[in-house]
Amino acid sequence: MASSRTAWIAAGLVARLLMLAVLAMAVQSKFSNKVHYDFKGAGYNNDLHSYTYAVVAAAVGMAGSVLQIPVAVYLLCKSKRTTTSALILDASTYADIVVTVVLASGVGAGFGATGDVLEYINHAGGSRWQDDATQDLIRYYHKGNIAIVFLLIGMVLSLCATVATVRLRVRASNDFDDA
């Protein structure tokens, strides 16, 4: 029974470490995405507020992961000796749920805004600039989807960490009920 608990704690730790790496890639790919044409000089700001929100969501996810990793390491070290504290698992579960919801909303905002803007450029506003400038803008938003895909992967990993934490919490409450 202790090895199964250890496996769940290790799975949550691995999910958090992978989530931290993937969210860092999302932030890096967002900030490395540039356009060549000066759209701000033409009176158009191509930097969407939804992308800023997605970066903030990734930062919240990374912060949550950084705060949860020491807890997971503590639980991993302690798991073979004693039962896990329900209070620690409660706090960890609630933090995981908040991070997952924030990441999910960032994914929705990023994909939604990108889809809407690309639809507008392709069908309504494509002739506003020269053809090469329009293609530059389309490439920018397609590359923006790469950062949002990393955010989506981070959200799925956060969900996996949440499932591991909830499983440990349920098991801890069953251990207390048996005592």
C-alpha positions, 0 to 999 in steps of 0.5 A: 500500500505504501508503494502505491502511495509513493507511486502517486506522489512520484507521478504528481511530482513528475507531472509538476516538473514537466508542467514547469518545463512546458509552461516555460516553453510557452512563455519563451515561444510567445516572447520570441514570436515577432513580426517584421512589418511595423504594424504599430506604425500603421495604427494596428496593435497586433499584440492581443490582450488574450496573449498577455492573459495566456502568458500571465496564466502560464506564469501562475501555473509555473508559480503554482508548480514551483510552490507544489514541488517542495510539498511533493518532495516532502510527501515523497520523503515522508510517505514510507514512514508515516501517513500523509497529512490531510491538511497538506493534501487539502491545500495542495488539492485546492492549489492544483484546482486553481492552477488548472482552472487558470491554465484552462481559461488561458488556453481558451482565451488564446485559441479563441482570440487567435481564431477570431483574428485570423478569421477577420484577417482572412475574410474581412480585413486582409486588404488593409495592408500590402499582401506581404504584411498580411502574410506576416501577420498571419504567420505571427498568429499561427506561431502564437498558436504554438505557445497556446499549444504548450499552454494546453499541454501544461494544463493537461499536466496540471490536471494529471497532478490534480488527479494524483493529489485528489487520489492521495487525499481520498486515500488519506481520508480513508486511512483516517476513517480506518483508525 
